[in-house]
Amino acid sequence: MDAWKNQLFFGDNLEILRSGRIPVGSVDLIYLDPPFNSNATYNILFAEKSGEKSAAQITAFEDTWQWGPEAAADFDDVVRGDRPRLAALLRAIREFLGQNAMMAYLARMAVRLVELHRVLKPTGSLYLHCDPTASHYLKLILDAVFGSYRYRTEIIWSRSKGFKRSSARRFPHKHDTIFFYCKDPQRIVFNPQYRPHKLEYIKRFKEDADGRLYRDDVNPTGGGRRKIYLDEVEGDLVESTWYDIAPLNPIAKERLGYPTQKPEALLERIIKTSSNEGDIVLDPFCGCGTTVTVAERLKRRWIGIDITHLAITLIKKRLHDTFGPEELEDFEVIGEPADAKSAAALAEVNRHQFEWWALGLVDAAPAQDKKKGADKGVDGVLYFQEKDDGPYHKLIVQVKSGHVGAKEVRELEGTRRQEKAEIAALLTLKRPTRPMKEAAPADYYVSALFPDLSFPRLQILTIAELFAGRQLMYPRWVPPKTFKKAARRRKGPTDQERQGGLL
């Protein structure tokens, strides 16, 4: 147990769950929020320094729930598996729905829920977060995987307190559904949660000489009056409708720009309810890392899985920004390239994933939509300042996994000028040739604060050099602006709990 290290996996969660890296019956709590919207793609939108959404956007999790070979293979896995009731259910749903995006989603979720059930402890719980688009089908699949008697609660997360305007032809939709299942109802870990006291209730108390809030009350067992202290009175019990956790607003401190990001308060409630300190929490669709961040703060062990290097980079930065080196427990990233050879293998399999991963090596954010289409010359960007209140300066990055020559270097310099960037960087798998080096302009960005310091306008770095510790050269005394920085947090009680649970 002492050798445990928190784990962040890159890859398909089904492959990772089947690999044996997560042992059978080892996980205390699973939370998953698998995105589904048949009419949309899932993009990470990065804000420019002005705060506006970038015109360039990057697809981090496309709407892959389309019927095709992968969905068909997952469907066959379930039908040929050892769960006849689940197989019969999935066949019936396919007969009803046909081969479409919804059926692909359900087939791919069914096979993953089987594996998640396998790694869950007998005392463990699973929370599946969804919206009404597919919740009725998912409930049937969960019943078939877990057994209907292991269903605990349908939690309704009300994401808005009301509407000022009416909606045409239907009631406005402003809630998500969270299905709560367990492995064994007789052994389940469940810690009831209470809401903070309302201000009207607090006003009934007064302060004693020690500063504690109290009120006099009649002792129901007789013997006169008694003092009731506010810090000894629990608030209202949290029930199945959660109306007191607001969604992230556009200016929330914890918002990172990830479209499906959930508030930390939501995950805090789930993790506190169904786990204890030291327990293992798993999120197989961990996105921007809210689950693992809250698990870290609440002193749980954690496992996160995501299928994009973009998300993995974002999570690593979020954890370091949130806790800093003093409080962040060691964690390992599994599935990332470990050397230039494995980086080349990633580039061979998926060029876009290689680009996202390589940009993470230099702390650059993706600069444009990397879906199908021509490379426009800028793959990544970061903004640096020489002082906190100083102007932002732009640094652009281009990533190349194949042949690069002097022509590409000259084109990048032209792009740098066109983009009005102070510095441009070319990241390559192969060592630069002499003509490439000669094509780089002998021009430098000179520091406004320290005129003796200068930085090449165009820099060429190999992946091998980055592994060896070489870095981009630019003023580094102020952290660069790439991904939105996560708010710094300390582990342990929330601010609300430190204040005695008062609103």
N, C-alpha and C positions, 0 to 999 in steps of 0.2 A: 504493500500500500504506500510505503514511503517513497517508492521509486516512481509513483504516478507522475505523469507530465500531461498537462492539458494538450488537446490535439485539434488541429485545424487541417482538414483534408481538402485537397483539390481533386475533383473528379465527380463522376456519376455516383450518386449515393447508393444506387442499387449494387453496383460493382463493389463499392467499399463495404457495404453491409454483408455482402456474400464472401468477401475476401478473408474473413476471419480476424481482421484487425480489431473488430469490436466483438468481444466474446459473447457467447450465448448467455442470457440472463445476467448481464452486467450493468445495465443502465437503470437508474432510478426514475428518471422523468424524461419524457420526449415531448417536445413542442415542435409542430411543423405548420408552416403557413405557405403551402404550395400555391403559387399564383395561377389563376386561370381566368382568361377573358378571350373568348373566341373572336372578338373583333379588334384586338389590340396587340401590340408588342410591348414588351417591358423594357423600358429604357432608363438608364441613369442619366439624368440631366445635370450637368455641372454648371454652377453659377460663375459668371464672369466676375471680375473684381468689383464691378459696379453693383453686383447682387442680382443682375438679370440672368435669366437662363441663357446658356450659350446657344447660339444658332447651330453650332455643331453638337451632335449628341451621339452617344455610343450605346449600342444595343448590348445590354449585359445579360438579359435573359429573354430571348425571343419567345414568342408564343409557339413553343415546340409541340404543343398538344394537338398535332395534326395526325390523322390516320396515315400510317405508312409502315415500312418494315419494322421499325423499332416498337411501335405500338402493337403491331400484329404479333411480334415475338413475345412481348410481355403478356398479351392475351393468351397465347398458346401455353406459356409457362404456368399460368393460373389454371387453365382448363386441364392440362396434363399433370398438375400437381396433386398433392395429397390432401386437398381440402375440397371434398366433393360439393359441399353446400355453397362455398364461394364460387366454384366453377359453374354450378348450375345457375347461380344468380347472375354471373357475368354473361353467360350465354343468353339468358333471358333479356338482360338489358341490351345486349347487342341486337337481339331480334327486334326489340322495340325501337332503338335509336338508329340502327344501321351503323355504317362505318363513317364516322364523322369526328370532328374535333372533340366533342364531349365524350364519345366512346373511347377515343385515344387517351384522354385525360384519366378516365375511370380505370382503364386497363393498366395504365402505367402507375396509377396510385395503388391499385389493388395489390400488385406484385410487391410494391415497396412496403405497404402496410403489413404484409405477411412477414417480411424480414424485420421490420421494426418490432412487431410482436415477439419475434424470436429473441431479440437482444434485450428485451425488457425484463427486469427482475420480477419475481412473484409479487413483490410489494409495490411494484412500479405503476405509473400512470402515464397516459398519453393524452395530449390535448391537440386536436386538429382544428386549425383556424381556417374558416372559409366564408364565402358569402352565399346568398341564396341561389346563385347561378347553378351550383352543383350540390348544395348541401343535402338535398333529399336523397340523391343517389349515394353520396358518401356515407350517409347514416346507414343505409342498407349494407354497404360493403363493410363498414366497421362492425356491424352486428354479426356479419358472417365471419369475420376474422377473429374477433374477440369473444363473440357470444353475446346475445342481447342482454343477458342478466349481468354482464360486466359493464354495461352502460351506466354512467353515474349521473351526468347532468348535461343538458343543452344550455350553454351559457350564451346569453344575448348581450353583446357589447354594443351599447347605444352610443354611437359616435357623435351625436348632436342632441341638444336639448330641445330643439324645435325649429320650425320654419316660419318665416314672416310672409312668404308668398305660397300660394297654392300651386300644385303641380297638375298638369293637364292629364286627365283620364286615369290617374292612379294616385295612391297615397305615396308621398315621398319616401324613398328608401334610405335609411341612415343607420343601419345596424349590420354587424357581422355576427356569425354564428361560430361558437367554439364548442366542439364535441369533446366531452371528457369521459374517457374509458379507463378501466383499470385491469390488471392481470388477475387479481384475486380480491374480491370485495371484503373478505374476512381479514386480509393482511395489509390492506392499503395504507399508505402513509397519507394522512390528511390532517392538516393543521388549520383549524377555522381562522378566518381573517375578519377583522372588525374595522369599520369605517371610523375616521376621526370624529370627535364630538362636534356637533353643530354649535355655532356661536350663540344661538338662543339658549342652549343648555348650559354653556360655559358661564353665561351671565348670571346664572342662579348660584354661583359659587363666590366665595370671598377669600381673601388672602389671610393666612395666619401669620404668627410672628416669624416663622421659618420660611415664609414665602410660598408655602403650599396652598393650593386652592381647595376649599372645603365648603360644605354646607351642613347645617344641622338637620337631622331627620328623626322621625319617630322609629324606635326600634320595634320591628314587627313581633319580636318574641317577648316584648315587655321590658320593664326596667328603665323606662325613661327614654330620653333622647340620646342620639349618638352622632358622631361626626363622620361624614362620608367625604373622603378625599378623591378629587377628580382623577389623580394619577392611578387610583386603584379601581376605577370604574371603566369597564370595557365599553367601546362604542357599539353602534348597531352592527349586527352580524351581517356579513356580506352574503347575499343570496345570489340567485342565478341571473339576475338582470344587473348588469354593470353599467350604471349611468353616470358614475362619478369619475371616469377616466376619459379625459378629452383626447381626441386625435391630435397629432402634431400639427400645429399651425405653421404658416410659412416662415415665421420669425422665431420659432422655438429654438432654444439653445442647443437641444440635442439633435435637431434636424440636420441630416447630412446630404440631403438631395436625392435620396433613394426613394423611388416612387411608392414602394409597398412598405416603407419603414413603419414599424409600430412603436408606440410610446413605451419607454422603459417601465413606467408604472404598471402597464398591463402585464408584462413579463414578470415583474417583481411579485405581483399578486399570485400568479400561477406558480412560480418557483417556490415562494414561501409556503403556499398551501400544500404542495405535493412533494416536497423534498426537505431535507435537513442539511445543515452544514456538513461538508465533506461528501455529500451524495454526488452522483454523476448525472449531468444534464446533457441531453443530445438534441441538436437541431439539425436535421438533414437537409434543410433548405435555408441556410443561415444568412443569405443575402448580405446585408450591411452589418450583421453581427450583434443585433440588439440582445438576443438570447444569451450569447456567450459573454457579452459585456456585463449584463445584469448578474449572470451566474458567478462571474469573477468577483463582482462587488459584494455579493452575498455569501462568499466563501464556499461556493460549490465547485466541484470539479466539472469540466465541460469538454464536449466534443462538438465541433462544428464541421459541416460539409457544405461545399458549394461547387458548382460546375463551371464557374468562370474565375480566371486569374484576377480579373478586375475586382470581384467581390473579395477575394482573398487579400489582395493588396489593401483594400479599403478597411477590412477588419483588422489587419495587423496595425495599420496606422491608428485606427480608432482605439484599440487597446492601449497602445503606447501613449497616445494623447490623453486618454482618460485617467490612467493610473500612474504613468511615469515609471522609471526603472526601479524606484524604491518599493512600490507596492505590487507591481505586476508579477504574478507567478510565471515561472518558465513555461513556455508552451512550444510544441514542435509543429512545423508545417510539413505535411506529408503529401507528396505528389508534385511538388514544385521541382523544376530542374535543379540539380545539385552541382552541375558543372557544365562546361561548354558543350560537351557531347550530348548530354540529356536535353540541353536547350535546343540543339540542332534537331533532335528527335521530335521535340514539341513543335518546332517550326514546320517540320515535314508533315505532321498530322494536322495541325490547325494554325495557319499563319496569324489569324487575328488573336487567338489565345497567346501565341508567342509575343505579339506586339504588346498586348496588355501586360503580360508578365515582365517584359523587358522595360517597359515604362515604369513599372513599380520599382525597378532597381535604382532608378534615378529620381524617384519621388515625383514623376510627372503624371498629370492626369490626361486621359485620352482627349483628343482635341476635335474629333469629328465622328460622324456616323460611320462605323466600320463594317456595315453590312455590305452586301455585294456592290461592287462598283470600283472605279479606278481610284488609285492612291493619289490624293491631291497634294502630297508633299509634306504635310504636317500630320504626324501621328500623335504627338503629345505636346503638352505645354505646361509650363509653370511660371509663376510670377515671383520675382524677388524684390525686396526693398533693402536699402542700405541703412534705413532707420525706421522705427515703427510708424512715424507719421510722415514718412517720405513717399515719393512717387513710386508706383509699381513699374517694374521693368520686365519685359517679356523674354522668355527663353523657349525656343521651339525645339522639338525632338523629332527625328525621323528614324525609324527602325527598319533595317534591311536584313533579311535572312538569306538572300541569294547573292548573285554576282553584283558587285558595285565597282564602278570605275570613276575616272576623273570627271566624266560628264555628269554623273549624279552629284558629285561634290559641288561642281559649278552651279548646277540647278538648285541645290539646297541654299547656296549663298544668295542666289537670286530670290528664292522664296523668303529668306530671312529679311532681305531688304523690303520686299513687297509686304510682308507681314509687320514691318516696323519692329522687328524683334532685335534686342541688343546682342543676343547670342543664339547660335544654332548648334545642335549636337547631332551627330550621326552615330547610331549604335549598330554595329555589324557583327555577324558571326565570324566573318573572315578577316584576316589581317589586312590593313590597308596597304595598297601598293605605293610605290614611290610616286607615280604620276598622281595618285589621289592626294598624297600629302602635298605635292607641289601645287595642286589645284586649289588648296585651301588658301584664302587670302591672308596676307601678313598684316592683319588688322586686329586691333585690340579694343576691348571695352575698358576704360580707365575709371577706377573708383572715384566718385565725387568726394567721398570722405577721406580716402587715403590715396592720394595721387601716385604714390609709389607702387600701388598694387594695380595690376592690369591682367585681363583675362582674354584669351583668344576668342575672336568673334565666331569662328567655326572650329568645332572640336570633333575629333573622330575617336571613338572608344569601341573596343571589341568587348564582346560578352566575357571572354576569358579575362580581360583586364578588370572588368567590373567585379568578377568573382575574386580576383586577387586584391581588391581593395581600392582600385583607382576610382576617382569620383569626378563628376562634372566640376568644372572650374567656374565659379561665379561668387559674388559676395555672399557668404553664408552666415554672417553674424545675426541676421534676422531670419527665422524659419520661413521657407518658401511657401507661397500660397498655391496649393493644388486642390486636393480634396478639402472640403470644409472641415475645420478642426473640431474634434469632439470636446465637449466641456470636461474639465478636470473634475474627477470625483474621487472620494475616499471610500475605502471599504467599510462595511458595517452598517449601522443604522442609517436610515434616510434622514434628511434635514427635519422632516415632519416628526419622526420618532424622537429625535434629539430634543424637540420642543415639547415633548410630552404627549404627542399624538393629537395636538390641537390644530384646528383650522383657524 
